[in-house]
């Protein structure tokens, strides 16, 4: 990595710390970069003591992690964050929930930029917004360990102890004047036991910490299905979140905010016909824009077809 990039990252990191009033340890927790490295980087020193009178260069991977936190791009970006209606509404909901310690469910279509909005919001509030992504195979214990890791809470052996320790950590942040928020992304994967743990978090943290579950309509269908079956703990959870549901607007499939610079009409027709959401649009545009730059060619349907290995028959309905 060039020296000028390292200097820029160091300067922007100091600005970020000053803006949010956070200690270096928070940056370390959020990026995985050792605090000792952060201390020396902020001094404009990009080496470390390797022992026996020798020094070594701080590996570039650490600067890359800091650059990601700071939204500092080392290479050309082919996909920019845009203030779509879904993004704008999500940020508004998250802000309100954080401010008043509300519990919320945010429901939006697959590929509508929910995870991007979460990441952007967490960067804006690095001291007290914590988010975990729920996996399809996550057990309750595994999910709680993810939360412990996000909060840097040593995980206890018992699930109930983990919930208690996590809650105590978040309450402590509140006592320090912070506005803690715990976000579960892709919450449609939450199993029954995990959903019941949300109810426990609510009981511990009501008025102290915002809890937000974000997912697709599968999440609300799953909760409703379990409620009708009178599954243990679910009616109690439903009572607490009944009026906390928030639905994001549908995606505008014309993609007006994304396609202004594309001139090829056939390509525009193809993208609007074939891409169901922002995620799919990203998966088409990013590799194709990069290849167009490499070849120094305009972005056309013909080039997209070559890059994606799509034949004429497959795109017939788009032309």
C-alpha positions in Angstrom: 0.0 0.0 0.0 1.3 3.5 -0.9 2.5 5.7 1.9 0.0 8.4 0.9 -2.9 6.0 1.5 -1.6 5.1 5.0 -1.3 8.8 5.9 -4.8 9.5 4.6 -6.2 6.6 6.6 -4.4 7.8 9.7 -5.8 11.3 9.3 -9.3 10.1 8.6 -9.2 7.7 11.5 -8.3 10.5 13.9 -11.2 12.6 12.5 -13.5 9.6 13.0 -12.5 9.1 16.6 -12.9 12.8 17.3 -16.3 13.0 15.6 -17.8 10.1 17.5 -15.9 10.6 20.8 -14.8 7.0 21.0 -11.7 5.4 22.4 -9.2 3.5 20.3 -10.4 0.3 21.9 -13.7 0.7 20.2 -12.0 1.0 16.8 -10.0 -2.1 17.7 -13.1 -4.0 18.6 -14.9 -3.0 15.4 -12.1 -3.7 13.0 -10.0 -6.4 14.7 -6.9 -4.2 14.4 -4.7 -4.4 17.5 -4.9 -1.3 19.7 -1.1 -1.0 19.7 -1.2 -0.7 15.9 -3.9 1.9 16.0 -1.9 4.0 18.5 1.2 4.0 16.3 -0.8 4.6 13.1 -2.4 7.7 14.7 1.1 9.0 15.4 1.9 8.6 11.7 4.2 5.6 12.5 3.5 2.6 10.3 6.0 0.2 11.8 6.1 -2.0 14.9 8.8 -3.2 17.3 9.6 -6.7 16.1 12.1 -7.3 19.0 15.9 -7.5 19.1 16.2 -4.0 17.9 14.3 -4.7 14.7 11.1 -3.2 13.3 8.5 -4.5 10.9 5.9 -2.8 8.7 2.3 -3.0 10.0 0.7 -5.4 7.5 -1.5 -3.8 4.8 -4.5 -5.9 5.9 -4.8 -3.7 9.0 -4.9 -0.6 7.0 -7.5 -2.2 4.7 -9.8 -3.0 7.7 -9.5 0.6 8.9 -10.2 1.9 5.4 -13.4 -0.2 5.3 -14.6 1.3 8.6 -13.8 4.8 7.3 -15.3 4.2 3.8 -11.9 5.2 2.4 -11.6 3.6 -1.0 -8.2 2.5 -2.2 -9.5 1.5 -5.6 -12.3 2.7 -7.9 -15.7 1.9 -6.5 -18.2 0.4 -9.0 -21.1 0.4 -6.6 -22.0 3.4 -4.6 -24.3 3.7 -1.6 -27.4 5.4 -2.7 -30.2 7.0 -0.7 -33.0 4.7 -2.0 -36.4 4.9 -0.4 -35.7 1.6 1.4 -32.3 2.9 2.7 -33.8 6.3 3.8 -36.7 4.7 5.7 -34.5 2.1 7.4 -32.1 4.7 8.7 -35.1 6.7 10.0 -36.6 3.7 11.8 -33.2 2.7 13.3 -32.6 6.3 14.5 -36.0 6.5 16.2 -35.6 3.1 17.7 -32.1 3.9 19.1 -33.2 7.3 20.4 -36.2 5.9 22.4 -35.0 2.3 23.1 -37.8 0.8 21.0 -38.1 -2.8 19.8 -38.8 -3.0 16.1 -39.2 -5.5 13.2 -38.2 -4.1 9.9 -39.5 -6.1 6.9 -38.2 -5.6 3.4 -37.7 -7.5 0.2 -34.6 -9.6 -0.5 -31.9 -7.5 -2.1 -33.4 -4.2 -1.1 -30.2 -3.0 0.6 -31.1 -3.8 4.2 -27.6 -5.0 5.1 -26.0 -2.0 3.5 -28.1 0.3 5.6 -27.3 -1.6 8.8 -23.5 -1.3 8.0 -23.8 2.4 7.3 -25.8 3.0 10.5 -23.4 1.1 12.6 -20.5 3.1 11.3 -22.4 6.3 12.2 -22.8 5.0 15.8 -19.7 3.0 16.5 -19.9 3.3 20.3 -23.3 1.7 20.9 -24.8 0.0 17.8 -24.1 -3.7 17.5 -25.3 -6.0 14.8 -25.1 -9.7 14.0 -26.1 -11.6 11.0 -28.3 -14.6 11.7 -27.2 -17.8 9.9 -29.6 -20.5 8.7 -27.8 -23.1 10.9 -27.4 -20.9 14.0 -28.4 -22.5 17.2 -29.5 -20.3 20.1 -26.1 -20.9 21.7 -24.3 -20.0 18.5 -26.3 -16.8 18.0 -25.7 -15.7 21.6 -21.9 -16.3 21.1 -22.1 -14.0 18.0 -23.7 -11.3 20.2 -21.1 -11.8 22.9 -18.4 -11.4 20.3 -19.9 -8.2 18.9 -20.1 -6.8 22.4 -16.7 -8.2 23.5 -18.5 -10.0 26.4 -16.7 -13.2 27.6 -19.3 -15.9 26.8 -20.6 -17.9 29.8 -21.3 -21.6 29.4 -25.1 -21.4 30.1 -27.4 -19.8 27.6 -29.3 -18.0 30.4 -26.0 -16.6 31.7 -25.1 -15.4 28.2 -28.4 -13.5 27.9 -27.9 -12.0 31.4 -24.3 -10.9 30.7 -25.2 -9.4 27.3 -28.1 -7.5 28.9 -25.9 -6.2 31.7 -23.3 -5.0 29.2 -25.9 -3.1 27.2 -27.4 -1.7 30.4 -24.0 -0.5 31.5 -23.6 1.4 28.2 -26.9 3.1 28.9 -25.7 4.1 32.3 -22.7 5.8 30.6 -25.0 7.9 28.6 -24.9 5.8 25.4 -28.0 4.7 23.5 -27.3 1.0 22.9 -29.0 -0.8 20.0 -28.8 -4.5 19.2 -29.7 -5.4 15.6 -30.3 -8.9 14.2 -29.9 -9.0 10.4 -31.6 -11.8 8.3 -33.9 -12.5 11.2 -36.0 -14.8 9.1 -33.5 -17.5 10.0 -34.2 -17.1 13.8 -35.3 -20.5 15.2 -38.1 -20.7 17.9 -35.6 -20.8 20.8 -33.8 -17.7 19.4 -37.1 -15.9 19.0 -38.0 -16.6 22.6 -34.6 -15.2 23.6 -35.6 -11.9 22.0 -38.5 -11.8 24.4 -36.0 -12.3 27.3 -33.8 -9.5 26.0 -36.8 -7.3 25.8 -37.7 -8.0 29.4 -34.1 -7.3 30.5 -33.6 -4.2 28.3 -37.0 -2.4 28.0 -36.3 1.3 28.1 -32.5 0.7 28.2 -31.7 -0.7 24.8 -33.3 -0.8 21.3 -33.7 -4.3 19.9 -34.3 -4.5 16.1 -35.0 -7.6 14.0 -34.6 -7.1 10.3 -35.6 -9.6 7.6 -38.0 -10.5 4.9 -41.7 -11.3 5.1 -40.7 -14.8 6.0 -40.0 -13.5 9.5 -43.5 -12.2 10.2 -45.1 -15.3 8.5 -42.9 -17.5 10.8 -44.0 -15.6 13.9 -47.6 -15.6 12.9 -47.5 -19.3 12.2 -45.9 -20.1 15.5 -48.4 -17.9 17.3 -51.4 -19.7 15.8 -49.9 -23.0 16.9 -49.5 -21.4 20.4 -45.8 -22.3 20.4 -44.2 -21.8 23.8 -43.1 -18.2 24.4 -44.3 -16.9 21.0 -47.6 -15.3 22.2 -45.5 -13.4 24.8 -43.0 -12.2 22.1 -45.9 -11.2 19.8 -47.4 -9.1 22.4 -44.2 -7.1 22.8 -43.6 -6.6 19.0 -47.2 -6.4 17.7 -47.1 -2.7 17.0 -43.4 -2.5 16.3 -43.6 -3.9 12.7 -42.3 -1.5 10.0 -42.5 -2.3 6.3 -40.1 -0.9 3.7 -41.4 0.3 0.4 -41.3 -2.0 -2.7 -38.3 -1.7 -5.0 -38.7 0.5 -8.0 -37.7 -1.9 -10.8 -36.9 0.9 -13.2 -33.7 1.5 -11.1 -33.6 5.1 -12.0 -31.1 6.0 -9.2 -28.6 3.4 -10.6 -28.8 3.5 -14.4 -28.5 7.2 -15.2 -25.0 6.7 -16.8 -25.9 3.7 -19.0 -26.5 4.7 -22.6 -27.2 1.4 -24.3 -31.0 1.1 -24.5 -30.9 -2.7 -25.0 -28.8 -3.1 -21.9 -31.3 -0.9 -19.9 -34.1 -3.1 -21.1 -32.2 -6.2 -20.1 -31.4 -5.0 -16.6 -34.9 -3.9 -15.9 -36.3 -7.1 -17.2 -33.9 -9.6 -15.5 -32.8 -7.9 -12.2 -35.4 -8.5 -9.5 -33.7 -6.3 -6.9 -30.7 -4.1 -6.1 -28.6 -7.1 -5.1 -29.0 -8.7 -8.5 -28.4 -5.4 -10.2 -25.1 -5.1 -8.3 -24.1 -8.7 -9.3 -24.5 -7.7 -13.0 -23.0 -4.2 -13.0 -19.9 -4.5 -10.8 -18.0 -7.2 -12.8 -19.2 -5.8 -16.1 -18.2 -2.2 -15.2 -14.8 -3.4 -14.1 -14.3 -5.3 -17.3 -15.5 -2.4 -19.4 -12.8 -0.3 -17.7 -10.1 -2.9 -18.2 -11.0 -3.1 -22.0 -11.6 0.6 -22.2 -14.9 -0.1 -23.8 -18.4 1.3 -23.2 -20.8 -0.8 -21.2 -23.2 -2.5 -23.7 -25.5 -5.4 -23.7 -23.0 -7.3 -25.9 -20.2 -6.8 -23.3 -22.5 -7.8 -20.4 -23.5 -11.0 -22.3 -19.8 -11.9 -22.7 -18.9 -11.2 -19.1 -21.8 -13.1 -17.7 -21.6 -15.8 -20.3 -25.3 -15.4 -21.4 -26.3 -16.4 -24.9 -28.8 -14.7 -27.2 -31.6 -17.2 -26.4 -31.4 -16.4 -22.7 -31.7 -12.6 -23.2 -34.4 -12.9 -26.0 -37.2 -11.8 -23.7 -35.2 -8.7 -22.7 -34.7 -7.5 -26.3 
